[in-house]
Amino acid sequence: VGLSFAESERGRAVGIYGLLASIPAALAPFVAGALTDLVSWRLTFFVTVPLVAAVIAIVSLAWRQPEGTARRTSFDTRGLGLLLLFVVPLVLALMQASEWGWGSTAVLGLLALSAVALALFVIQETRTALPLIELRLLKNATVLGADLVIFCAQFTKLAVLVFAALFLQDRLGMSPL
């Protein structure tokens, strides 16, 4: 959005983008609850497939390179691999820790692997010409502060949505819908 719109149009474009992004976020819990109640919770994982396919098709057809920007000539596949090697073991460890035990070899091993992958990811991103994530932007206190606020807001929102839904179903006996 920042690259595609002139500075005078950018505020409005970001506002519209925010509005359009909020609609699916607001509808998702209702749709997931209805699917879980009426069909199966497993279907919730497949609903996004046609939506993502539609977005890919629309972007592929409508994309135009913004003026004054260079076309990206390569992709940081090593950075992506390290990012996945950081996130996947971390999520698995956090999800399974209550069952396997926080002190279990599996959980501690996954957390260690995740930490090493994060360190390697940071090294990779600072040394590559076209990084997956521009870590140098985090040197700016305003950018870092804004990113931390957004992270905390998204983390809190996710925690509330997931744990509130589980509480309402498991403790209060409500249906997913």
C-alpha positions in Angstrom: 0.0 0.0 0.0 2.9 2.3 0.9 4.5 1.8 -2.5 1.4 1.7 -4.7 -0.2 5.0 -3.6 1.0 8.6 -3.7 1.7 10.2 -0.4 -1.5 12.3 -0.6 -3.6 9.1 -1.2 -1.8 6.8 1.3 -3.8 7.6 4.4 -7.0 6.8 2.7 -5.6 3.7 1.1 -4.3 2.4 4.5 -7.7 3.1 6.0 -9.5 1.1 3.3 -6.9 -1.7 3.6 -7.5 -1.8 7.4 -11.3 -1.9 6.9 -11.1 -4.7 4.3 -8.7 -6.7 6.5 -11.0 -6.3 9.5 -14.1 -7.8 7.8 -12.7 -11.4 7.4 -11.1 -11.1 10.9 -14.5 -10.3 12.4 -16.4 -13.0 10.4 -13.8 -15.8 10.9 -14.9 -16.8 14.5 -18.5 -16.9 13.4 -17.8 -18.9 10.3 -15.5 -21.3 12.1 -18.1 -21.8 14.9 -20.8 -22.5 12.3 -18.6 -25.0 10.4 -17.6 -26.7 13.6 -21.2 -27.0 14.8 -22.7 -28.0 11.5 -20.0 -30.0 9.8 -16.6 -30.6 11.4 -13.8 -28.5 12.9 -11.5 -29.9 10.3 -13.3 -28.0 7.6 -12.1 -24.7 9.1 -8.6 -25.4 7.8 -9.8 -25.8 4.2 -12.0 -22.7 4.0 -9.0 -20.5 3.4 -7.8 -22.5 0.4 -10.2 -21.0 -2.1 -9.9 -17.6 -0.5 -6.1 -17.7 -0.8 -6.4 -19.0 -4.4 -8.8 -16.1 -5.2 -6.4 -13.5 -3.7 -3.4 -15.0 -5.6 -5.4 -14.8 -8.9 -6.5 -11.2 -8.3 -3.1 -10.0 -7.3 -1.5 -11.8 -10.2 -3.9 -10.2 -12.7 -3.9 -6.7 -11.1 -0.3 -6.3 -10.0 1.7 -3.5 -11.4 5.2 -2.6 -10.3 5.1 0.7 -8.4 7.0 3.5 -10.1 10.5 4.1 -8.8 10.9 0.6 -7.3 13.3 -2.0 -8.6 11.9 -5.4 -9.5 13.1 -8.0 -7.0 15.6 -10.4 -8.7 16.0 -13.0 -6.0 14.2 -14.4 -3.0 15.9 -15.1 0.4 15.1 -18.9 0.5 17.8 -19.5 3.1 16.1 -16.8 5.3 12.7 -18.4 4.8 14.1 -21.8 5.7 15.7 -20.5 8.9 12.5 -18.6 9.8 10.5 -21.8 9.4 13.1 -23.7 11.4 12.6 -21.0 14.1 8.8 -20.9 14.2 7.8 -24.5 13.6 9.7 -26.1 16.5 8.8 -23.1 18.8 5.1 -23.6 18.1 5.3 -27.4 18.4 7.1 -27.0 21.8 4.6 -24.5 23.1 1.6 -26.6 22.0 3.0 -29.9 23.3 4.6 -28.7 26.5 1.6 -29.3 28.7 1.4 -32.9 27.5 5.1 -33.7 27.2 6.2 -31.6 30.2 8.2 -28.4 30.1 11.3 -30.1 31.2 11.0 -33.0 28.7 13.9 -33.7 26.4 11.6 -33.2 23.4 10.3 -29.7 24.4 13.8 -28.5 25.5 15.3 -29.8 22.3 12.7 -28.1 20.2 13.2 -24.8 22.1 17.0 -25.1 21.7 16.6 -25.8 17.9 14.3 -22.8 17.6 16.7 -20.5 19.5 19.7 -21.6 17.3 17.5 -21.1 14.1 16.5 -17.6 15.3 20.2 -16.6 15.8 21.1 -18.0 12.4 18.1 -16.2 10.8 19.3 -12.9 12.3 22.8 -13.4 11.0 21.4 -14.4 7.5 19.1 -11.4 7.3 21.9 -8.9 8.2 24.3 -10.4 5.6 22.1 -10.8 2.6 21.5 -8.1 -0.1 17.7 -8.7 -0.3 16.6 -9.9 3.1 13.2 -11.5 3.9 12.8 -9.0 6.8 14.7 -5.7 6.9 16.0 -6.0 10.4 17.9 -2.7 10.1 14.6 -0.9 10.3 14.3 -2.0 13.9 17.2 0.3 14.8 14.7 3.2 14.5 13.0 3.5 17.9 9.7 4.6 16.5 9.5 1.6 14.1 10.6 -0.8 16.9 8.0 0.6 19.3 5.2 0.5 16.8 6.2 -3.1 15.9 6.2 -4.1 19.6 2.8 -2.5 20.1 1.3 -4.3 17.1 2.9 -7.6 18.2 1.4 -7.3 21.7 -2.0 -6.3 20.3 -2.1 -9.3 17.9 -0.8 -11.7 20.5 -3.4 -10.5 23.0 -6.2 -10.7 20.4 -5.2 -14.2 19.4 -5.0 -15.3 23.1 -8.4 -13.8 23.8 -10.0 -15.4 20.8 -8.6 -18.8 21.3 -8.8 -19.1 25.1 -12.2 -17.3 25.3 -13.6 -19.8 22.8 -12.2 -22.7 24.7 -13.5 -21.4 28.0 -17.0 -20.8 26.6 -17.1 -24.3 25.2 -15.2 -26.4 27.8 -16.3 -24.6 31.0 -19.6 -23.1 30.2 -20.8 -25.8 27.8 -21.6 -23.5 24.9 -21.6 -24.7 21.3 -18.8 -23.5 19.0 -21.4 -21.4 17.2 
